[in-house]
Amino acid sequence: MGKNDLSSLKIKQEKKLPDETDISLLEKKAETKTAEVKKADKVISLRISASEYETLKQKAGMVPIGRYLKHKLRESTDVFE
């Protein structure tokens, strides 16, 4: 056998594409379209002092600061309503 001979490989499980008439697949496609409408694609920037940054970083913990701030804005204010 040569270096590029793949005849000794065995396929563990044959995968097949889902049937187009599968209803659950159609429902997932419909949900995806509505999710795309609410996609967050705009970026804003905010300048804060070093001490404010450290306070935010400490309060956010392991969560990214932007995600923490967005959560606080959504839960504590009516800015997005």
C-alpha positions as CSV (number, residue, x, y, z in Angstrom):
1,M,0.0,0.0,0.0
2,G,1.1,3.5,-0.8
3,K,1.1,6.5,1.5
4,N,-2.2,7.9,0.0
5,D,-4.1,4.6,0.1
6,L,-7.3,5.0,2.1
7,S,-8.9,1.6,1.3
8,S,-8.1,0.3,4.8
9,L,-10.2,3.0,6.5
10,K,-13.6,2.0,7.8
11,I,-16.6,4.4,8.0
12,K,-18.0,4.0,11.5
13,Q,-21.5,5.4,10.8
14,E,-22.9,6.6,7.5
15,K,-24.4,10.0,7.8
16,K,-27.3,11.1,5.7
17,L,-28.8,14.5,5.1
18,P,-32.2,15.2,6.7
19,D,-35.3,14.7,4.7
20,E,-36.7,18.0,3.2
21,T,-40.2,17.1,4.4
22,D,-39.2,16.8,8.0
23,I,-41.5,19.2,9.9
24,S,-39.1,19.9,12.8
25,L,-36.5,21.0,10.3
26,L,-38.9,23.5,8.7
27,E,-39.8,24.9,12.2
28,K,-36.1,25.4,12.9
29,K,-35.7,27.3,9.7
30,A,-38.7,29.6,10.6
31,E,-37.3,30.3,14.0
32,T,-33.9,31.1,12.5
33,K,-35.4,33.8,10.3
34,T,-37.1,35.6,13.2
35,A,-33.8,35.4,15.2
36,E,-32.0,37.1,12.4
37,V,-34.3,40.1,12.6
38,K,-33.3,40.7,16.2
39,K,-29.5,40.2,15.6
40,A,-27.4,42.6,17.6
41,D,-25.0,44.1,15.0
42,K,-24.5,47.7,16.2
43,V,-21.6,48.6,18.3
44,I,-21.3,51.6,20.7
45,S,-18.3,52.8,22.7
46,L,-18.1,54.4,26.1
47,R,-15.2,56.2,27.8
48,I,-14.9,55.7,31.5
49,S,-12.1,56.3,34.0
50,A,-9.7,53.6,35.1
51,S,-11.3,53.3,38.6
52,E,-14.8,53.0,37.0
53,Y,-13.4,50.3,34.7
54,E,-11.9,48.3,37.6
55,T,-15.2,48.6,39.5
56,L,-17.1,47.3,36.5
57,K,-14.6,44.5,35.9
58,Q,-14.9,43.4,39.5
59,K,-18.8,43.5,39.5
60,A,-19.0,41.6,36.2
61,G,-16.7,38.8,37.4
62,M,-16.1,36.3,34.6
63,V,-18.8,37.8,32.4
64,P,-17.6,40.2,29.6
65,I,-18.2,43.8,30.6
66,G,-20.3,44.6,27.6
67,R,-22.6,41.7,28.3
68,Y,-22.8,42.7,32.0
69,L,-23.7,46.3,31.1
70,K,-26.3,45.3,28.5
71,H,-27.9,42.9,31.1
72,K,-28.1,45.7,33.7
73,L,-29.6,48.1,31.1
74,R,-32.3,45.6,30.1
75,E,-33.1,44.4,33.7
76,S,-32.9,47.7,35.6
77,T,-34.1,50.3,33.1
78,D,-36.6,50.7,30.4
79,V,-34.1,52.0,27.8
80,F,-34.8,49.3,25.2
81,E,-38.6,49.4,25.5
